[in-house]
Amino acid sequence: MERKSRFSQWLRRPKSGSDGDETDTGSAAARGREDLLLAAADAGFPIAPAAHPSGYGCSCERIGCPTPGRHPVSFGWQTVATTDRDKVAAWVRTLPQANFITSTGIAHDVLDVPAEAGRTALERLEAASVELGPVSLSGAGIGDGRMLFYTATRGTPDDEDEWWPCELDCHPETMDEHPGLRWHCRGSYVLLPPSRLPGDRPAVSWLRGPERPLPDPLTLLETLTDACAEFIGRTPDHETTAWPIGR
Protein backbone atom coordinates (compact mmCIF):
# COMPACT_ATOMS: atom_id res chain seq x y z
CA MET A 1 0.00 0.00 0.00
CA GLU A 2 2.87 2.35 0.82
CA ARG A 3 4.49 1.80 -2.59
CA LYS A 4 1.19 2.36 -4.35
CA SER A 5 0.64 5.58 -2.42
CA ARG A 6 4.15 6.86 -3.24
CA PHE A 7 3.65 6.05 -6.91
CA SER A 8 0.30 7.86 -7.02
CA GLN A 9 1.90 10.88 -5.37
CA TRP A 10 4.64 10.91 -7.99
CA LEU A 11 2.12 10.88 -10.85
CA ARG A 12 0.44 13.94 -9.34
CA ARG A 13 3.72 15.75 -8.61
CA PRO A 14 4.46 18.87 -10.71
CA LYS A 15 7.21 18.40 -13.28
CA SER A 16 9.15 21.35 -11.86
CA GLY A 17 8.82 23.92 -9.14
CA SER A 18 10.20 27.18 -7.85
CA ASP A 19 11.49 25.75 -4.56
CA GLY A 20 15.10 24.59 -4.25
CA ASP A 21 18.05 24.93 -6.56
CA GLU A 22 18.98 23.01 -9.71
CA THR A 23 20.72 20.32 -7.69
CA ASP A 24 17.58 19.71 -5.62
CA THR A 25 15.48 19.61 -8.78
CA GLY A 26 17.87 17.16 -10.42
CA SER A 27 17.90 14.94 -7.32
CA ALA A 28 14.10 14.94 -7.17
CA ALA A 29 13.89 14.02 -10.86
CA ALA A 30 16.37 11.16 -10.33
CA ARG A 31 14.38 9.87 -7.35
CA GLY A 32 11.16 10.13 -9.31
CA ARG A 33 12.70 8.23 -12.23
CA GLU A 34 13.84 5.48 -9.89
CA ASP A 35 10.41 5.33 -8.19
CA LEU A 36 8.65 4.92 -11.54
CA LEU A 37 10.95 2.11 -12.69
CA LEU A 38 10.85 0.30 -9.36
CA ALA A 39 7.04 0.52 -9.42
CA ALA A 40 7.13 -1.27 -12.79
CA ALA A 41 9.51 -3.91 -11.40
CA ASP A 42 7.22 -4.40 -8.38
CA ALA A 43 4.34 -4.93 -10.81
CA GLY A 44 6.28 -7.83 -12.34
CA PHE A 45 7.42 -6.13 -15.56
CA PRO A 46 10.83 -7.51 -16.66
CA ILE A 47 13.10 -4.47 -17.20
CA ALA A 48 16.33 -3.97 -19.16
CA PRO A 49 18.42 -0.88 -20.03
CA ALA A 50 17.89 0.80 -23.39
CA ALA A 51 19.74 3.39 -25.44
CA HIS A 52 18.93 7.07 -24.93
CA PRO A 53 18.52 10.00 -27.31
CA SER A 54 21.58 11.99 -28.29
CA GLY A 55 20.15 15.13 -29.87
CA TYR A 56 18.03 13.78 -32.70
CA GLY A 57 20.15 10.65 -32.84
CA CYS A 58 20.95 7.69 -30.61
CA SER A 59 23.53 6.93 -27.94
CA CYS A 60 24.36 3.63 -29.66
CA GLU A 61 27.21 3.36 -32.15
CA ARG A 62 24.99 2.32 -35.05
CA ILE A 63 25.16 4.79 -37.94
CA GLY A 64 21.66 5.87 -38.95
CA CYS A 65 19.99 3.99 -36.07
CA PRO A 66 16.34 3.52 -37.21
CA THR A 67 14.92 3.67 -33.66
CA PRO A 68 17.12 6.17 -31.76
CA GLY A 69 16.77 5.88 -27.99
CA ARG A 70 14.13 3.17 -28.31
CA HIS A 71 16.00 -0.13 -28.34
CA PRO A 72 17.80 -2.26 -25.72
CA VAL A 73 21.55 -1.83 -25.31
CA SER A 74 22.12 -5.59 -25.08
CA PHE A 75 21.42 -8.16 -27.80
CA GLY A 76 20.52 -10.48 -24.93
CA TRP A 77 17.83 -8.17 -23.56
CA GLN A 78 15.33 -11.00 -23.15
CA THR A 79 17.62 -12.80 -20.69
CA VAL A 80 18.93 -9.57 -19.12
CA ALA A 81 15.40 -8.28 -18.31
CA THR A 82 14.63 -8.61 -14.61
CA THR A 83 12.20 -7.60 -11.88
CA ASP A 84 14.91 -7.62 -9.19
CA ARG A 85 14.65 -4.29 -7.33
CA ASP A 86 18.34 -4.13 -6.41
CA LYS A 87 19.42 -4.78 -10.00
CA VAL A 88 17.01 -2.22 -11.43
CA ALA A 89 18.01 0.39 -8.82
CA ALA A 90 21.69 -0.18 -9.62
CA TRP A 91 21.04 0.34 -13.34
CA VAL A 92 19.07 3.51 -12.69
CA ARG A 93 21.86 4.98 -10.56
CA THR A 94 24.79 3.97 -12.78
CA LEU A 95 23.04 4.75 -16.09
CA PRO A 96 21.52 8.18 -15.40
CA GLN A 97 20.68 8.92 -19.04
CA ALA A 98 19.45 5.48 -20.06
CA ASN A 99 15.95 4.67 -21.17
CA PHE A 100 14.47 1.34 -20.09
CA ILE A 101 12.37 -1.27 -21.87
CA THR A 102 10.10 -4.00 -20.57
CA SER A 103 10.12 -7.38 -22.26
CA THR A 104 6.63 -8.51 -23.27
CA GLY A 105 5.16 -12.00 -23.49
CA ILE A 106 6.58 -13.06 -20.11
CA ALA A 107 4.49 -11.34 -17.44
CA HIS A 108 2.39 -9.09 -19.65
CA ASP A 109 1.50 -8.18 -23.21
CA VAL A 110 0.97 -4.69 -24.63
CA LEU A 111 -1.66 -3.52 -27.12
CA ASP A 112 -0.05 -0.59 -28.92
CA VAL A 113 -2.23 1.82 -30.94
CA PRO A 114 -1.99 5.34 -32.44
CA ALA A 115 -2.47 7.93 -29.70
CA GLU A 116 -5.59 9.41 -31.28
CA ALA A 117 -7.22 6.01 -31.61
CA GLY A 118 -6.12 5.21 -28.06
CA ARG A 119 -7.85 8.30 -26.66
CA THR A 120 -11.07 7.34 -28.41
CA ALA A 121 -10.84 3.78 -27.14
CA LEU A 122 -9.97 4.93 -23.61
CA GLU A 123 -13.11 7.09 -23.43
CA ARG A 124 -15.28 4.24 -24.70
CA LEU A 125 -13.80 1.66 -22.35
CA GLU A 126 -14.20 3.91 -19.33
CA ALA A 127 -17.78 4.79 -20.33
CA ALA A 128 -18.51 1.05 -20.52
CA SER A 129 -16.89 0.53 -17.07
CA VAL A 130 -14.34 -1.90 -18.53
CA GLU A 131 -11.51 -2.58 -16.10
CA LEU A 132 -8.32 -1.04 -17.47
CA GLY A 133 -4.79 -1.95 -16.53
CA PRO A 134 -1.71 0.24 -16.90
CA VAL A 135 -1.75 2.64 -19.86
CA SER A 136 1.20 4.69 -21.12
CA LEU A 137 1.52 7.43 -23.71
CA SER A 138 4.47 8.02 -26.03
CA GLY A 139 5.00 11.16 -28.13
CA ALA A 140 1.75 12.88 -27.15
CA GLY A 141 0.64 15.69 -29.43
CA ILE A 142 2.50 14.52 -32.54
CA GLY A 143 1.30 12.59 -35.57
CA ASP A 144 2.96 9.29 -34.70
CA GLY A 145 2.29 9.27 -30.95
CA ARG A 146 1.27 5.92 -29.50
CA MET A 147 -0.85 4.74 -26.58
CA LEU A 148 0.06 1.45 -24.94
CA PHE A 149 -2.45 -0.72 -23.03
CA TYR A 150 -0.82 -3.27 -20.73
CA THR A 151 -2.65 -6.59 -20.41
CA ALA A 152 -2.21 -10.12 -19.12
CA THR A 153 -0.19 -12.36 -21.41
CA ARG A 154 -0.97 -15.61 -23.17
CA GLY A 155 2.58 -16.56 -22.21
CA THR A 156 3.91 -19.79 -23.74
CA PRO A 157 1.03 -22.22 -24.25
CA ASP A 158 1.59 -25.98 -24.16
CA ASP A 159 0.54 -26.17 -27.80
CA GLU A 160 2.87 -23.75 -29.64
CA ASP A 161 0.45 -23.67 -32.58
CA GLU A 162 -2.01 -21.74 -30.42
CA TRP A 163 0.10 -18.59 -30.28
CA TRP A 164 2.86 -16.80 -32.13
CA PRO A 165 5.94 -14.72 -31.40
CA CYS A 166 5.76 -11.04 -32.20
CA GLU A 167 8.62 -11.49 -34.70
CA LEU A 168 6.18 -13.14 -37.10
CA ASP A 169 4.58 -9.72 -37.51
CA CYS A 170 7.63 -7.49 -37.30
CA HIS A 171 11.14 -7.56 -35.89
CA PRO A 172 11.70 -4.78 -33.33
CA GLU A 173 14.04 -2.65 -35.46
CA THR A 174 12.32 -2.69 -38.84
CA MET A 175 10.77 0.35 -40.49
CA ASP A 176 7.59 -1.32 -41.74
CA GLU A 177 4.36 0.67 -41.68
CA HIS A 178 2.17 0.00 -38.66
CA PRO A 179 -0.58 2.60 -38.55
CA GLY A 180 -2.92 0.31 -36.65
CA LEU A 181 -2.76 -1.94 -33.61
CA ARG A 182 0.35 -3.90 -32.64
CA TRP A 183 0.12 -6.74 -30.12
CA HIS A 184 3.47 -6.98 -28.34
CA CYS A 185 3.87 -10.53 -27.09
CA ARG A 186 6.77 -12.97 -27.14
CA GLY A 187 10.00 -11.60 -28.59
CA SER A 188 9.02 -7.94 -28.28
CA TYR A 189 9.45 -4.99 -25.93
CA VAL A 190 8.19 -1.46 -25.29
CA LEU A 191 9.71 1.63 -23.70
CA LEU A 192 8.82 2.21 -20.05
CA PRO A 193 8.07 5.62 -18.55
CA PRO A 194 9.85 7.95 -17.97
CA SER A 195 11.88 7.23 -21.14
CA ARG A 196 12.89 10.18 -23.31
CA LEU A 197 12.42 10.43 -27.07
CA PRO A 198 14.74 12.19 -29.56
CA GLY A 199 14.62 15.95 -30.09
CA ASP A 200 11.76 17.88 -28.54
CA ARG A 201 9.31 14.96 -28.56
CA PRO A 202 7.26 14.44 -25.37
CA ALA A 203 8.60 11.72 -23.09
CA VAL A 204 6.93 8.37 -22.45
CA SER A 205 4.58 8.77 -19.47
CA TRP A 206 1.98 6.80 -17.50
CA LEU A 207 -1.71 7.63 -17.87
CA ARG A 208 -2.71 4.71 -15.63
CA GLY A 209 0.04 3.39 -13.36
CA PRO A 210 1.65 -0.08 -13.32
CA GLU A 211 0.11 -0.90 -9.91
CA ARG A 212 -3.19 -1.69 -11.66
CA PRO A 213 -4.17 -5.36 -12.22
CA LEU A 214 -3.64 -6.59 -15.77
CA PRO A 215 -6.87 -7.22 -17.71
CA ASP A 216 -7.49 -9.97 -20.24
CA PRO A 217 -6.46 -8.51 -23.63
CA LEU A 218 -9.66 -9.77 -25.23
CA THR A 219 -11.71 -7.39 -23.05
CA LEU A 220 -10.01 -4.44 -24.78
CA LEU A 221 -9.31 -5.80 -28.23
CA GLU A 222 -12.59 -5.08 -30.03
CA THR A 223 -12.78 -1.48 -28.81
CA LEU A 224 -9.14 -0.85 -29.74
CA THR A 225 -9.44 -2.37 -33.21
CA ASP A 226 -12.63 -0.40 -33.91
CA ALA A 227 -10.93 2.85 -32.85
CA CYS A 228 -7.89 2.03 -35.03
CA ALA A 229 -10.10 1.32 -38.03
CA GLU A 230 -11.78 4.71 -37.59
CA PHE A 231 -8.39 6.41 -37.20
CA ILE A 232 -6.96 4.83 -40.35
CA GLY A 233 -10.13 5.73 -42.25
CA ARG A 234 -9.61 9.38 -41.33
CA THR A 235 -5.90 9.37 -42.25
CA PRO A 236 -5.43 7.71 -45.65
CA ASP A 237 -1.99 9.30 -46.00
CA HIS A 238 -0.78 8.11 -42.62
CA GLU A 239 3.00 8.43 -42.40
CA THR A 240 5.28 5.45 -42.00
CA THR A 241 6.11 4.95 -38.33
CA ALA A 242 9.00 3.10 -36.77
CA TRP A 243 8.07 0.18 -34.57
CA PRO A 244 7.55 -0.33 -31.66
CA ILE A 245 7.05 3.26 -30.42
CA GLY A 246 7.12 5.49 -33.47
CA ARG A 247 9.73 7.39 -35.42
N, C-alpha and C positions, 0 to 999 in steps of 0.2 A: 504493500500500500504506500509505503514511504517513497519507493522509487517511482511509482505511478504519479504520486503527487508532485515530486520534483520535476518529472518530465512535463506534466501539464503546466507547471509554473514556467518552465523554460519556453514552451510554445507561446505563452502569453507575454513573455518578456519583450520589451522594446529592443529593436536592433541596436540602438545606440542611445546614449544619454548625455546630459551635460555634466553629471557628477563624475569626479575622478579625472585622472590624467590619462594619456594615451596608453601608458603601461597597464593601468587598471583595466581600461577598456579591452586591451589585447588579452589580458589574463582572463577576463570574464568571457570573452569570445572563445578562448581555448578551452575553458571549463565547460562552456555550453556545447562546444563541438564534441568533447569527450562524453558528456552526459547523453547526447543524442545517439552516439554510436554504441555506448554501453546499453542504452535502452533497447536498441535493436538486437544486440547480442543476448540480452536478458529475455527477449521475445523469441529467441531460438533461431534468429537469422544468421546463417554462416557468413562471416565477414572476411574480406581480404583487401589488402592495399591496392590502390589503383593509381594511375598516372594523374598528373594535375595540369591545368592550363599553364602555358607559358606565353603570355600575350594572347595572340590568336592561334598559337600553335600548341604543341604538346611537350611535356617534360621528358618524354621518351626520346630515344636516339633515332627513331624511324623517320626518314625523310618523307615529307608529305603524308604524315599519319592521317588516316581517313576519319578517325574518331578521337581527336585530341582531348586529353583529360578524361576520357570515358572508357578506358579499358584497364584490365588488371596489369600490374607490373611483372607478374610472374606467369610463365607459361603453364605452371602447375597450380593455377589459382583454385581449381576444384578441390585439390588436396590440401592447399594452404588454408582455405577458408575455415574459420573456426568461430565458435561462440564463447570461447574461454575469455572471461573478463580481463584477466591479467595480461593475456597476450594482446587483446585488442587495445587495452590501455597503454601498453608499451609501444605499440605501433603509433597510436595517436600522439604520444609524447615525443617519439623519436622521428616521426615523419610529419612535421607540422603543416606542410603544404599539401600532403597527399589527399586525394579523394579516396573513397572506399566503395567497394561493390559488395553485393550479397549474391551468393550463388543460389540459383533457383532449382526447383525440382528435388530438393532434399527435405527441407522443412516447410517450404511454401512455394507457390507459383505466383506469377504476376501477370495480370491482364493489362496490357499497355495500349493506350488509345490516344488519338490526337486530343490535345487539351480542350478544344472547343466541344468535341463530341463527349469528352469526359464530364465536362460541366453539365451538359444536357442530361447525361445518364445519371449523374450524381443527384440532380434535382428530382428526377423521376424515381430513383431508388429510395430516396428519403421520403418522398411523398407517399410511396407505397409501403413505408415502414419496413423496408428490407434491411436486415442487419448487415452493416458494412464493417469491413476490417480496416486495416491501415490503408491510407491513400496518400500518395505523394505527387508532387507537381514539379515538372522540369521545364525550364525555359518559358515561364508564364509570360503572356503578352506578346509572343512572337509567333510567326506562322507555323513553325514546326515544333511548338511546345507539345509536351506529352503529359498525360495523367496516368498514373500507375495504381492499379487496384490489387492489393495483396490478398491472396486467397490460400486456402488449404491446398495441398499438392496431391496429385495421384501417386506420386512417388515412383517406385519401381514395382509394377505388378508382377505376380507370379508368371502370368502369361505375357511375354514381351510383345506379342502381337496386339495386345489391347491398347498400347500407348506408344508414343514416339518421342525421340529426343528432339529438342528444338532445332538441332543442326539440320534436320530434314527440311525445315522451312528456310533457314538462313543461318549462316555462320556469323558469329558476333561481329566480325570486322568487315563485312561486305557493305557495298553501297547500293544494294537493291532498293527498289521503291517499296515502301510499306506505309501507305497513307491510312490504312485501316487498323484493325486490331491485331496485336501480336500476343501470343500466349507463351510467356517465358516459362519453360519447364526444364527438363533435364538438359544439361550442357549449355545453359545460358546464365546470364547475370544481368543485374540492373544496378545503376548508381544509387547509393544511399544518401539521404540528407545527412549533413549539410554540404554535399559536394558542390564544387564550383564548376561553371562552364566557361569556355573560352570567351575572351573579349568582354563586352558589357552585358552578356546574357544573364538573366536572373538565375540564381542558384537553385539547386534541387532542394525542395522543402517539404515538410509533412503538412498535409491538410487534416489527416486523421492519424493519430500516433500509433506506433508499433505495439503499444500495450493492448490494443484491441484484439479480441479473438478472431481467428481467421475463418471466414465463411467458405462454404462450398462454392467453387467457381461457377457451377451451373446455376446458382441463384442469381448471379449477376450477368451471365453471358448473353442472354437474349436482349436485355436492355442495352448492354454495351454494343452489341452488333447492330441493333436498330439505330442507335445514335450515330455509329460510324457510317452506316449506309446513308443516313441523312446528310452527314458532313461531307462525304465524298460526292454526293449528288449536288451539293451546293458549290463544290470546288473542283470542277472538271480539269483545271490546269494545276492541280496540286503539285507542289514542288517535290522533287526527290529528296527523301530524308535519310540520313544515316541511321543505322540500327545499332544499338537498341534504344538510344535516347533521343536521337535527332542530330542534325548536322551542327 
